[in-house]
Amino acid sequence: DIVSCIIIPAKSGGGFKFTSEIDADLGQKIKMTDAERMIFTNYHEAWHCIDGDMRGETDQSDRKEAYIKTYISENISDVGAVVDMIKEGYEAQKILDAIQQSRAFRVLSNPIDANAETNMTHYTLPALHALETYIEQKGVASIKNMTAAQTVDFVVNLVSENILDAET
């Protein structure tokens, strides 16, 4: 099966946004530039296209199945985007710190609000931490030397082994 996927790239100043004073303060602390946020966002969205197993039809009446598929897809997209940025030469720890802090803030600052379900699907911290541990043990070069197919396998396997299970 061939599946089409269209991405409308984030433009300068685009990408994930800091939407409150607290977010803006966090943005200053993590020191991720507008360009880096834009690149992360574009890679993140591209990984939703690569992530074929999670793309297909989902019975929306089965909220648990839809939620789990979204949660897995967001993890693959976050980890894949960070890996792609590392492969492009961005500083691994800086990008990891920025995304981990952004996700922690999004999920943990307002776990019970109107966006709680969306916030929790973006709880990618366990998978991002596993990536950080992998880099500490194997080095950035091990990621930079991966082929495209190896990168996809690596990201999917890392996420599969480091996400919350369906009962959590």
Residue, then its C-alpha position, 0 to 999 in steps of 0.5 A: d500500500i502506498v500512503s501519501c503524506i503532505i507536510i506544510p513546513a513551519k516557516s521562520g518563527g514557526g514551530f512549537k510555540f511558547t504560549s504563556e509567560i511561563d512558557a516564554d521563561l522556559g524558552q529562555k532557559i532552554k535556549m532553543t532558537d526559533a530556527e531550531r524549533m522550526i527544524f524540530t517541528n518539521y522533522h517531527e511532522a515528517w516522522h508522522c509520515i515515516d511512522g507507517d504502522m501508526r498511520g492507518e485507519t483507527d476506529q475513533s469509537d475505540r478511544k483507547e486504541a486511538y489514544i495509544k496509537t497517537y501516543i506511540s506516534e508522538n513518541i516516534s516523532d519526537v525521538g525521530a526528530v531529535v535523531d535527525m537533528i543530531k544527524e544534521g550536526y545539532e548539539a545532541q544534549k542541547i536539543l534533548d534538554a530543550i525537548q525534554q523540558s518542553r514536554a515535561f512542562r506541557v504534560l506535568s504543569n497542567p495534567i488535568d485541564a481541557n487539553a489533558e488528553t492531548n498533553m499526555t499523548h505527548y509524554t515522550l520523556p521516557a523515550l527521550h531519556a532512553l535516547e539520551t542514555y544511548i548517546e551517553q553509552k554509544g556516542v553521537a557518532s553511532i547515530k550519525n553513521m546510521t543509514a536511513a533504514q537503520t535510523v527508522d529501525f533504531v527509533v521505532n525499537l527504542v520507542s517500543e522498548n521505552i514507552l508507558d504500557a497501555e495499562t499505565 
